[in-house]
């Protein structure tokens, strides 16, 4: 930072005299001698500086703290939005207006005390105007006022008002396993959405692409990285994923906001934005809850340019999807930066275990957050350590249902999820179905019936229902033996099969037998009939055609 002497280098004499008067040392200036040198030496006085600081208003002290939090300097536009403008004046205007005695803002008051100054610094390969504190004053401020980077934080939120708390977990690891299996097995989106929320799907697809795990066509491109993710211990795999996200240079969270559309050739710097936000989060008070709304408002006041600076507010062409209107300019900060902050808090920062969230009872909207028990470790890019025992078996039911506990080893669930039909997940289990559709998916991936049997024999909880292996063998030998036509007909390969159905509990779903191999069934009971048929050792195809 420039020194006091360097700061005063281009100041006119009347400016220097105003500063001397504000410090109460005007009489100590010897006329006809170098006033800049004299004033620089007189102001470089820790005790005198302490007196000046103590005489400042709370707003003025807050403004100095604001600068100190940014290392002693910040962009002029950002500072003056918060603490008011500094009028441009020549000597004649200063003599008339006396801004030193009648400042219009906190900024102007500090400027005519010589406590802050303006200069151009090279940032992002271009010269930008900053307001700064001269270097000697920075060394005086810290011991004098005990200004602390960590002290400048938003107001804490009363914990008693938060009824539902959602603590950080490594669930993102399970979503990663699920999505990779879905990509590998080309599982229909409707099935995947029953297990992975859409915002996480969108984020992880982008994350996998940025890590070169998948290609532009969303196809697996690096199986070695998948193996590492599936085989590492949970705490190591989770920590690696979090650190990879923090260091990611190409993943662009701004472009993931669903309510915004981006036009033009401008580019943002997502890695710098993410780092600034992570630095701010790291300085929050441990165990203190914060309102998400209050935090966003505080960011607008204290760190508004964490993503954009000055002219960029008008250079980035961003549209609101709903209105199709441009939302450029600082006046639309909440619609861009505010929305991005809320996405970070309720999305990646929570998914990767850095913060806990809170909501009110009977509401899905998150209203509060705090740093998690893992925050400090992860923000320092170190691995978290925790025990998370995993099981190595699945549960097979006679109707073809496959239950995989949420703590089952990832590589086992990955193999099952690649070809089975996905059903809605419950709190303790992933639910799949082995059916004719599942076997066809397996075949498309060159997974044989014998490999499926080996998988279930190895990991299926004993005893494994024999009818499933009978059905797999029959499929392997004779392929499909039953078709369930949409809403109306069941058609089988032989009268013997339909006889078995009518002698079993499945007979309740048959309305009328038309001939030895065909019967009418109730459309409401197609899925129940399919389950009953699997128990008899057969697979059925359901045709959804009129």
C-alpha positions in Angstrom: 0.0 0.0 0.0 1.3 3.6 -0.7 2.9 5.3 2.3 1.7 8.6 3.7 4.4 10.5 1.8 3.5 8.8 -1.5 -0.2 9.5 -0.8 0.5 13.3 -0.4 2.8 13.5 -3.4 0.2 15.0 -5.7 -1.9 16.9 -3.1 -2.2 20.6 -3.4 -1.1 22.9 -0.5 -4.7 23.7 0.6 -5.5 20.0 0.9 -2.5 19.4 3.1 -3.5 22.4 5.3 -7.0 21.0 5.7 -5.6 17.6 6.8 -3.2 19.3 9.3 -6.2 21.3 10.7 -8.3 18.1 11.1 -5.4 16.5 13.1 -4.9 19.7 15.2 -1.3 20.2 14.1 -1.7 23.2 11.8 0.5 25.3 14.2 3.3 22.8 14.0 3.7 23.3 10.3 6.7 25.7 9.5 5.9 28.0 6.6 8.1 28.2 3.6 9.4 24.7 4.2 8.4 21.5 2.5 4.8 21.0 3.8 4.4 17.6 2.3 7.4 16.2 4.1 6.5 17.9 7.3 3.0 16.7 7.3 4.0 13.1 6.4 6.5 13.0 9.4 3.9 14.5 11.8 1.2 12.1 10.9 3.5 9.1 11.2 2.8 9.1 15.0 1.1 6.2 16.6 -0.1 8.1 19.7 -1.5 11.0 17.7 -3.2 8.5 15.3 -4.8 6.7 18.3 -6.4 10.0 19.4 -7.7 10.7 15.9 -9.2 7.2 15.6 -10.9 7.4 19.0 -12.5 10.7 18.0 -14.1 9.1 14.9 -17.8 8.3 14.6 -19.0 4.7 14.6 -19.6 4.9 10.9 -16.1 6.2 10.2 -14.6 3.4 12.2 -16.8 0.9 10.4 -15.6 2.3 7.1 -11.9 1.8 8.1 -12.8 -1.8 9.3 -14.4 -2.4 5.9 -11.2 -1.4 4.1 -9.1 -3.5 6.5 -11.2 -6.6 5.8 -10.2 -6.3 2.2 -6.5 -5.9 3.0 -6.5 -2.2 3.3 -8.0 -1.2 0.0 -11.2 -1.8 -2.0 -12.7 -0.6 -5.3 -13.9 3.0 -5.1 -17.4 2.2 -6.4 -17.9 -0.5 -3.8 -16.7 1.7 -1.0 -18.7 4.8 -2.0 -21.9 2.8 -2.4 -21.6 1.9 1.2 -20.1 5.0 2.8 -21.0 7.8 0.4 -19.2 9.7 -2.4 -16.1 11.9 -2.4 -16.7 15.0 -4.5 -14.2 16.0 -7.1 -13.0 19.6 -6.3 -10.3 22.0 -7.3 -8.7 24.5 -4.9 -11.3 27.1 -5.6 -14.3 24.8 -4.9 -12.6 23.6 -1.7 -12.2 27.1 -0.5 -15.8 27.8 -1.1 -17.4 24.5 0.1 -14.9 23.6 2.9 -15.6 19.8 2.5 -13.2 19.2 5.4 -15.5 21.0 7.8 -18.8 20.1 6.0 -18.4 16.6 4.5 -21.4 15.1 2.8 -20.4 11.5 3.6 -18.3 9.3 5.8 -16.0 8.7 2.9 -15.4 12.5 2.5 -14.9 13.0 6.2 -12.1 10.3 6.2 -10.6 11.6 3.0 -10.1 15.2 4.3 -8.6 13.7 7.5 -6.0 12.0 5.2 -7.0 8.6 6.6 -8.0 7.3 3.2 -6.9 8.1 -0.3 -7.6 7.3 -3.9 -5.3 5.7 -6.4 -5.2 3.4 -9.4 -4.0 -0.2 -9.0 -3.5 -2.9 -11.6 -6.2 -5.6 -11.0 -7.2 -8.3 -13.5 -4.7 -6.9 -16.0 -6.3 -3.4 -16.0 -6.0 -0.3 -13.9 -8.9 0.2 -11.5 -9.5 3.0 -9.0 -9.3 2.0 -5.3 -9.7 3.7 -2.0 -7.0 2.7 0.4 -5.5 3.3 3.9 -1.8 4.5 3.8 0.5 1.7 4.9 1.7 3.3 8.2 -1.9 3.8 9.4 -2.7 0.1 8.7 0.1 -0.9 11.2 -1.3 1.6 13.7 -4.9 0.5 13.4 -4.6 -3.2 14.4 -2.9 -2.8 17.8 -4.8 0.5 18.6 -8.3 -0.7 17.9 -7.9 -4.4 17.7 -9.5 -4.5 14.4 -10.1 -8.2 13.5 -11.0 -9.8 10.2 -13.2 -12.2 12.0 -15.0 -9.5 14.0 -16.6 -8.1 10.8 -19.4 -10.6 10.4 -23.2 -10.5 9.9 -25.6 -10.5 12.8 -26.2 -13.9 14.3 -29.7 -15.5 14.1 -31.6 -16.7 17.2 -31.3 -20.5 17.2 -34.6 -20.8 19.0 -36.5 -19.6 16.0 -35.2 -22.5 13.9 -37.3 -25.6 14.3 -35.9 -28.0 11.7 -32.1 -28.4 11.4 -30.4 -30.2 8.5 -26.9 -31.2 9.4 -24.1 -31.7 6.9 -23.6 -35.2 5.6 -21.8 -37.1 2.9 -25.0 -37.9 1.0 -23.6 -36.2 -2.1 -21.3 -39.2 -2.5 -24.3 -41.5 -2.8 -25.9 -39.2 -5.4 -22.6 -39.3 -7.4 -22.7 -43.1 -7.3 -26.3 -43.1 -8.4 -25.8 -40.7 -11.3 -22.8 -42.4 -12.6 -24.7 -45.7 -12.6 -27.6 -43.9 -14.4 -25.2 -42.5 -17.0 -23.5 -45.8 -17.6 -26.8 -47.8 -17.8 -28.7 -45.1 -19.7 -31.5 -45.1 -17.0 -34.5 -43.1 -18.0 -34.7 -39.6 -16.4 -38.1 -40.4 -14.9 -36.6 -43.2 -12.9 -33.5 -41.2 -11.9 -35.5 -38.3 -10.7 -37.2 -40.5 -8.1 -33.7 -40.9 -6.4 -31.7 -37.7 -7.3 -33.3 -34.3 -7.0 -33.1 -32.3 -10.3 -30.8 -29.5 -9.0 -28.3 -32.1 -7.8 -28.5 -33.9 -11.1 -27.7 -30.7 -13.0 -24.9 -29.8 -10.7 -23.2 -33.2 -10.7 -23.5 -33.5 -14.5 -21.6 -30.2 -14.8 -19.1 -31.3 -12.0 -18.4 -34.7 -13.7 -17.8 -32.9 -17.1 -15.4 -30.4 -15.4 -13.6 -33.3 -13.9 -13.4 -35.1 -17.3 -15.4 -38.1 -16.0 -18.0 -37.6 -18.7 -17.8 -36.1 -22.1 -19.9 -33.5 -23.9 -22.4 -36.2 -24.8 -22.8 -37.2 -21.2 -21.0 -40.5 -21.7 -18.5 -42.0 -19.4 -15.0 -41.0 -20.5 -12.8 -42.1 -17.5 -13.6 -45.3 -15.7 -10.5 -45.1 -13.5 -11.9 -42.0 -11.8 -15.2 -43.8 -11.2 -13.3 -46.8 -9.6 -11.5 -44.4 -7.3 -14.8 -42.7 -6.3 -16.5 -46.1 -5.6 -13.6 -47.9 -3.9 -12.1 -45.2 -1.6 -13.1 -45.1 2.0 -16.2 -42.9 2.4 -14.5 -40.1 4.3 -11.6 -40.0 1.8 -13.9 -40.1 -1.3 -16.1 -37.4 0.2 -13.2 -35.1 1.1 -11.6 -35.5 -2.3 -14.9 -34.5 -4.0 -15.3 -31.4 -1.8 -11.7 -30.2 -2.3 -12.1 -30.9 -6.1 -15.1 -28.6 -6.1 -13.4 -25.9 -4.1 -10.4 -25.9 -6.5 -12.4 -26.3 -9.7 -11.6 -23.7 -12.3 -14.3 -24.5 -14.9 -17.4 -25.4 -13.0 -19.6 -22.2 -13.3 -22.3 -22.0 -10.6 -23.7 -18.8 -12.0 -24.6 -20.6 -15.2 -26.5 -23.2 -13.2 -29.1 -20.7 -11.9 -32.4 -21.9 -13.6 -34.1 -18.5 -13.5 -31.4 -16.7 -15.5 -30.4 -16.7 -19.2 -27.0 -15.5 -20.3 -26.3 -13.7 -23.6 -23.2 -12.2 -25.2 -19.5 -13.1 -25.1 -18.6 -11.8 -21.6 -17.0 -14.2 -19.2 -17.1 -14.5 -15.4 -14.5 -16.1 -13.2 -16.3 -18.7 -11.1 -13.1 -19.9 -9.3 -12.4 -16.4 -8.0 -16.0 -15.9 -7.0 -16.1 -19.2 -5.2 -12.8 -18.5 -3.4 -14.0 -15.1 -2.1 -17.2 -16.6 -0.8 -15.3 -19.5 0.9 -12.9 -17.0 2.5 -15.9 -15.1 3.9 -17.6 -18.3 5.1 -14.4 -19.3 6.9 -14.4 -16.1 8.9 -17.9 -16.6 10.3 -18.3 -17.3 14.0 -18.3 -21.1 14.7 -21.6 -22.4 16.0 -23.5 -19.2 15.2 -26.6 -19.5 13.0 -27.2 -16.8 10.4 -30.3 -15.9 8.5 -29.8 -16.6 4.8 -31.8 -13.4 3.9 -29.7 -11.3 6.4 -26.5 -12.8 5.1 -27.3 -11.9 1.5 -28.3 -8.4 2.5 -25.0 -8.1 4.5 -23.0 -9.3 1.5 -24.6 -6.6 -0.6 -23.5 -3.9 1.9 -20.1 -5.2 2.8 -18.9 -7.4 -0.1 -21.1 -6.5 -3.0 -18.4 -7.0 -5.6 -17.5 -10.6 -4.7 -18.4 -11.6 -8.2 -18.6 -8.4 -10.4 -16.9 -5.1 -10.2 -17.8 -1.6 -11.4 -18.6 -1.6 -15.1 -19.2 -5.3 -15.2 -22.7 -4.8 -13.8 -23.6 -3.2 -17.2 -21.4 -5.4 -19.4 -22.9 -8.8 -18.4 -26.0 -9.4 -20.4 -28.3 -11.4 -18.2 -32.1 -12.0 -18.7 -34.8 -13.1 -16.3 -36.2 -16.2 -17.8 -39.8 -15.5 -16.7 -40.0 -11.9 -17.9 -37.4 -12.0 -20.7 -36.1 -8.7 -19.4 -32.5 -7.7 -19.0 -31.5 -7.5 -15.3 -28.2 -5.6 -15.6 -26.8 -2.9 -13.4 -26.1 -2.8 -9.7 -29.8 -2.1 -8.9 -30.5 -5.8 -9.9 -27.8 -7.2 -7.6 -30.3 -9.2 -5.6 -31.6 -10.9 -8.7 -28.1 -12.1 -9.8 -25.6 -12.1 -6.9 -28.4 -12.5 -4.3 -29.8 -15.5 -6.1 -26.3 -16.9 -6.6 -25.5 -16.6 -2.9 -28.7 -18.5 -2.0 -27.8 -21.2 -4.5 -24.3 -21.6 -3.0 -25.7 -21.8 0.6 -28.6 -24.2 -0.1 -26.6 -26.1 -2.7 -22.9 -26.8 -3.0 -21.9 -25.5 0.4 -24.5 -27.8 2.1 -24.0 -30.7 -0.3 -20.2 -30.7 0.3 -20.6 -30.6 4.1 -19.3 -27.1 4.8 -22.5 -25.7 6.3 -25.6 -26.9 8.1 -29.0 -25.6 7.1 -32.3 -24.9 9.0 -35.9 -24.4 8.0 -39.2 -23.8 9.8 -41.5 -26.6 10.6 -43.6 -27.8 7.6 -41.6 -25.8 5.1 -38.9 -27.0 2.6 -37.5 -23.5 2.3 -34.2 -23.0 4.0 -34.0 -19.9 6.1 -30.8 -20.3 8.2 -27.3 -21.7 8.1 -24.1 -22.1 10.2 -20.7 -23.6 9.7 -20.7 -27.4 10.1 -18.5 -29.5 12.3 -16.4 -30.3 9.2 -16.2 -26.7 7.9 -12.8 -25.7 9.3 -11.1 -29.0 8.1 -12.6 -28.9 4.6 -12.0 -25.1 4.1 -8.4 -25.8 5.0 -8.5 -28.5 2.2 -7.8 -31.3 4.6 -9.6 -34.7 4.8 -12.3 -35.1 7.4 -12.2 -38.3 9.4 -15.2 -40.3 10.4 -16.4 -43.9 10.7 -19.1 -45.0 8.3 -19.4 -48.8 8.2 -20.8 -50.2 5.0 -22.6 -53.4 4.4 -22.1 -55.7 1.4 -25.4 -57.3 0.8 -28.8 -56.6 -0.8 -32.2 -58.0 -0.1 -34.0 -59.9 -2.9 -37.8 -60.4 -2.8 -39.7 -63.1 -4.6 -41.6 -60.4 -6.7 -38.3 -59.2 -8.2 -37.8 -56.2 -5.8 -34.2 -55.5 -4.9 -33.5 -53.5 -1.7 -30.1 -52.0 -1.3 -29.4 -50.3 2.1 -28.2 -46.7 1.9 -25.0 -47.7 3.6 -24.2 -50.5 1.1 -20.8 -50.4 -0.5 -21.0 -48.0 -3.4 -19.5 -50.4 -6.0 -22.2 -53.0 -5.2 -25.0 -50.5 -5.6 -23.4 -49.1 -8.7 -23.4 -52.6 -10.4 -27.1 -53.3 -9.4 -28.3 -49.8 -10.4 -26.7 -50.0 -13.8 -29.3 -52.4 -15.1 -32.2 -52.7 -12.7 -35.4 -50.7 -13.0 -35.3 -47.8 -10.4 -38.2 -47.3 -8.0 -38.8 -44.5 -5.5 -36.2 -44.5 -2.7 -37.2 -44.8 0.9 -35.2 -43.4 3.9 -33.3 -46.6 4.5 -33.1 -48.3 1.1 -32.6 -47.8 -2.6 -35.4 -49.8 -4.3 -34.8 -51.6 -7.6 -36.7 -54.2 -9.7 -35.3 -57.1 -11.7 -37.6 -57.6 -14.7 -37.5 -58.1 -18.4 -36.7 -54.4 -18.9 -33.8 -54.8 -16.5 -32.4 -57.8 -18.3 -32.6 -56.0 -21.6 -30.7 -53.0 -20.0 -28.1 -55.5 -18.8 -27.8 -57.1 -22.3 -27.3 -53.6 -23.9 -24.3 -53.2 -21.6 -23.1 -56.8 -22.3 -24.0 -57.9 -18.8 -25.1 -61.6 -19.1 -27.8 -63.4 -17.2 -25.1 -65.5 -15.6 -23.3 -62.4 -14.4 -26.6 -61.2 -12.9 -27.0 -64.5 -11.1 -23.4 -64.4 -9.8 -24.0 -60.9 -8.5 -27.1 -61.9 -6.6 -25.6 -65.1 -5.4 -22.7 -63.2 -4.0 -24.4 -60.2 -2.4 -28.0 -61.3 -2.0 -29.1 -61.9 1.6 -29.7 -65.6 2.2 -31.9 -67.3 1.3 -32.2 -65.9 -2.1 -35.7 -66.5 -3.6 -35.3 -69.5 -6.0 -38.0 -68.3 -8.3 -35.7 -65.4 -9.4 -33.0 -67.8 -10.6 -35.6 -70.0 -12.2 -37.0 -66.9 -14.1 -33.4 -65.9 -15.1 -32.7 -69.4 -16.4 -35.9 -69.6 -18.3 -35.2 -66.2 -19.9 -31.7 -67.3 -20.8 -33.1 -70.5 -22.5 -36.3 -69.4 -24.1 -36.4 -65.6 -23.7 -39.8 -64.0 -23.1 -42.6 -66.4 -22.2 -45.4 -64.0 -21.2 -46.6 -60.7 -22.5 -49.0 -58.4 -20.7 -50.8 -56.4 -23.3 -52.0 -53.0 -22.2 -55.1 -53.1 -20.0 -56.7 -56.0 -21.8 -54.8 -59.2 -22.6 -52.3 -61.5 -21.1 -50.8 -63.8 -23.6 -48.5 -66.8 -22.7 -46.4 -69.2 -24.7 -48.2 -72.3 -23.5 -51.5 -73.3 -21.9 -49.4 -74.9 -19.1 -48.2 -71.4 -18.0 -51.7 -69.9 -17.9 -52.9 -73.0 -15.9 -50.2 -72.3 -13.3 -51.3 -68.7 -13.0 -54.9 -69.7 -12.6 -54.0 -72.1 -9.8 -51.9 -69.5 -8.0 -53.0 -66.4 -6.0 -52.5 -64.5 -9.3 -55.8 -65.8 -10.5 -57.6 -62.9 -8.7 -56.2 -60.5 -11.3 -57.6 -62.5 -14.3 -61.1 -61.5 -15.4 -61.7 -64.1 -18.1 -59.7 -66.8 -19.9 -60.4 -66.5 -23.6 -58.4 -69.5 -24.9 -55.6 -71.8 -23.7 -52.9 -69.0 -24.0 -54.9 -65.7 -23.6 -56.9 -64.1 -20.9 -58.4 -60.7 -20.0 -56.9 -58.9 -17.0 -57.8 -55.7 -15.1 -55.7 -52.7 -16.1 -55.5 -51.6 -12.4 -53.7 -54.9 -11.5 -51.1 -55.2 -14.2 -48.2 -54.5 -11.8 -49.6 -56.8 -9.1 -50.0 -59.5 -11.7 -46.4 -59.0 -12.9 -45.2 -59.4 -9.3 -47.2 -62.6 -8.9 -45.9 -64.0 -12.2 -42.3 -63.4 -11.1 -43.0 -65.4 -7.9 -44.0 -68.3 -10.2 -40.6 -68.1 -11.9 -41.4 -66.1 -15.0 -40.7 -62.6 -16.3 -43.5 -60.6 -18.1 -43.4 -57.7 -20.5 -46.1 -55.0 -20.1 -47.0 -53.2 -23.3 -48.5 -49.8 -22.9 -50.4 -49.6 -26.1 -54.1 -49.1 -26.8 
